[in-house]
Amino acid sequence: MTVSLKSVTALLLSAAILLIGHGLQLTLAPLYAVNLGWSPDLIGYTGSAYFLGFVIGCLTVPVLVARVGHIRVFAVLVALATAALLLIGLVDQFWFWLLSRCLSGWALAGIYMVIESWLNEKTAVESRGSVLSVYTIITLLAICLGQLLIGFDLGFQGLFMLAAAFLVLGVVPIGLTSSSVPSPITRIEFNLGKVFAASQVAMVGAFFGGLVTGGFWALGPVVARVNNLETDQIGIFMAVTILGGACFQFPVGRLSDHVDRRYVIAGVALLGVLTCLLGLFLGGGSPGLIYLTMFLFGGMTFPLYSLCLAHANDNTTLSLMEVASGVLMMNSAGSIIGPLLVAFLISYSSQALFMVSAVALSLLVCWTLYRIQYHQADRNHFEPFANVRSTSQEIVEMVDYEEGIEEESGEGHNDDHHDDHHDDHHDDHHDDSYKDEGRKSQPRLSSSDLSVVAG
């Protein structure tokens, strides 16, 4: 592992520096919009624009990398992300913000893809799980640190410049690396219909999970502000939520390795509903109680993406890349819609985030319990849980191999196989044409990987 880490030190250092700046801008942009006097609706639109750009980036950046290479694309993306950040600090026009936030999302999606594909290729097979753990811990700490920088008494313009400085400095380690350039990034190729047929629970869960976390990332600082938190407390508000998500990833994932993952998905979502109800009753309480509630909120919502991906991958012959791409797109679609719903309701209640989240998670609980009642999950392609970040399709390749690349035998099975009395209900049904020979050489996902879903 030490040798592998040495080979990707520059990449990890670049990721850490960049994500400090990114973590700062995630909180800074909505807070600055509040300072400008913008309504929550407008702020919600800018948050959705960011996630729309993120989706577009996942679909288009691989084409650019194939044309001009990783380092050039990485430099261009950082330049565009920095320009987008600085320009929203200079221009207070709503339509300009929409374009800038969309550009920022597009650039960040590409940055994640470049770093993760590079790490994936430059890491030895037997060390990928360990390197992924280090990578995700670094990203966690960097984003948390970025949130806390919002408390610095620099004024909004100073904070914009500080965030931009971190983004630009992130280019330096990669720009000076002597490491060879990796192969082009694989383009996302998937069929949502096939993936939905492979697992309705996973796709619905990914959508609602994205809706909840997207609302948090886009409007968390606004929610904190309307709950009377000061600027430095808002950074803590965001950071403890991320830490909660990270702390619960591993135990929740390990539990799902031993029981039907749908029970874990339903259980986590139900606990998320209870946490939201706690937040509703404690609205306007002391900062300590708010921090505790948000820690639990992160713990019950952030693991949903990884759980849904693992559940879908357990019960289908589709390749891991195709499954992950479909689940990522559903998660991203939810992330686009979430900010709009929270922004609409926050004009009527300071607890809009908890209200939207409670409804979304309740629907997920009901749907999952319905599927459990009528459809059995055979898990014929079971793989141990891995905490995978919803950043790009490249991250799913950075997983630990158990005893190298294993050959899997047997025919494909349905995710939620059921008897003839329920043939009209298709949870995870697919025909032989869905079988993917590449699955025979899919890596096994390691439950030792630590991750947090980041915006």
Helices and strands as residue ranges (DSSP letters): H 2-7, H 9-35, H 40-68, H 70-90, H 94-122, G 125-127, H 128-148, G 149-151, H 155-169, H 171-175, H 192-198, H 200-226, H 231-256, H 261-281, H 287-301, H 304-314, H 320-346, H 352-374, G 393-397, G 420-422, G 432-434, G 437-441
